Amino acid sequence: MARRIDVGTVLLHLGGVRFPLTGPVRCTMTAAPALELCAQLRPHTVLPVHYEGWSHFQEGLEGIEAELGRAPADLRARFRRLTPGVPLELPV
């Protein structure tokens, strides 16, 4: 599928959220598998979202940026960090 579809923008719900009720199952991704997914999908733009502001987030911006820093440069260049209240224009 990843080879047949030209992916434009990916919204990644990160933070590694899990709750006692769900056990080891995560409700959102951590950065490592998110980077693996993006390496396969090769999206034009990656927007990480939903990783700060609540106590149930297991991985915040610092952890995400550390993982991203180890990723290949072409993959890192696709990531755009959103700033609340600041519009972001994406290429069409």
Helices and strands as residue ranges (DSSP letters): E 9-13, G 20-22, H 31-41, E 45-49, H 61-69, H 73-76
